[in-house]
């Protein structure tokens, strides 16, 4: 092989390597964007659930079936988030901080650079199991009516 052939082969290998790395970066970025969107949906569902429980407790008309539906929707989103985060960890072999993008060891609970929690999906639940189950019964008792309003 001539020197020119060696240069061509090395350049082709370099382009292939850079292309693979760029694809990996784009894939990880898509997962991060999807994770951020899921976190946003989860937060909105929590807000809607809280608003519903508050409003219906004030009125004394809480419907446990509606509360249970909100809980199921949130649980599905949390499980999706956990799956996305697990796939990102499996692909990189490290946990990537959602705040500063620093790579951390897979057993880390907090980012070594900025201190952000790395327990993504479980930060939304008190259940620290791998997947949150959908079979939990939800009971909400109505708050007692405000009797001081009747006296005035």
N, C-alpha and C positions, 0 to 999 in steps of 0.2 A: 504494500500500500504506500501511496505517496503521502507527503505531508498534507497536501490539500484534502485527500480522502480522510485522513485522521481528523482534520479540523471539521469537516462536514459531519463525521460520525459523532464527535464530541459535542458539536453545536446541536445536533438533533437530540442527543441524550439530554443536554441541558434544557432544551425547549420542552421536552417531554416531562422532565422533572418539575420544572416551573409550572407547567400546565396542570399537573396533578396537585401540586401544592395550592395553586390558585383555586382549583375545584374544591379542595378540602376546606379552604378558608370561606368560600362562598357557601358551602353546605353548612358549616358551623354557624355562619352569620344568619342563615335562614332559620336554623334551629333557635338561635337566640332571639330573633325577631318573633318567631312563633311563640316562644316562651313568654316574651314580654306581652304579647297580645292575650295569651291565656291568663296571665297574672291580672291583666286589666279586666278581663271578663269575670274572673273570680271575685275581684274587689267590687265590681258592679253588682254581682249577684249577692254578695254579703251586704252591700248597702241596701239593695232592694228588700232582702229578707229582714234586715233590721228595721227598715221603714215600715214594712208590712206588720211585723210583730208589734212595734210601737203603736201604730195607728189602730190596729185591731184590739190591742189590750186597752187602750183608752176607751174605745167604743164597747168593749166587752164582747166582741164577736170573733175571736180568734178561731180560725179553721185549721185544725192540725193537719188535714190533708194538704192544704196549700203550703204550710210550713214544710211538710215532708217533701213536697215536690221541689221547693227551693233547695233543700238539703241534698236531694238526689242530683239536681243539676250542678250544684257546687262540687259534689263528690266526683261526678264524671269529669269535670274540668280539672280538678286536682289530680285525678289519676292520669289524665292526658299530659298534664304538666310534668308529673313524675316520670312518665315514659319518655318524654322529650329530654328531660335532664339526664336520665339514665343512658339514653342513646348518645348524648353528647359526651358524657363521661366515658362510655365504652369506646367511642371513636378516638378520643384524645388520650385516654389513660390517665387523665387528670380532670379535676373539677375546675371549670373556668368561672371565675367570679362574674356575676351579672352586672356588677357596678363598675369595676375597673379592668375586667378581662384578664386578670392575672391567673396563671395556672397554679393550682394548689393540689396537694396530695389528695387522693380519693377519700381518705378517712378524715379530712379536715372538716371542722364544723364552721370555722370562720376564715375569711380571706387573710392571708399572711401579710398583704399589703395595706388594705383599707379597713379590714375588720368586719366587713359585711357578712351576714349569715349565709352559709352555703347549703343550708338545709332547706332547699327551695320549696318543694311541695309540702313538706311536713310543717313548714312554718305557718301553714293555714289551718292546721289541725292539732288537736292534742294527742291524737292517736299516732304513735310513731311506728306503726307497722308499715310494711312495704306498700301495700295498697289499702286504701280506705274502703270499707265494705259499704254496700248500699242498703243492707238489711236493717240498719239501726232504726228503732222506733223513735219518733220525735213527739214529745209531749210538751205543750206550752200551756201554762195556766194563765187565765186572764187576770190582770191586775185588779185589785178592788177598786170600785168606782170612787171617785173623789167626792166624799160626802160634804166637804166644806163648800163646794160650789152650790149644793142644794140649799144650804143654810142661808146664803146671801140673798 
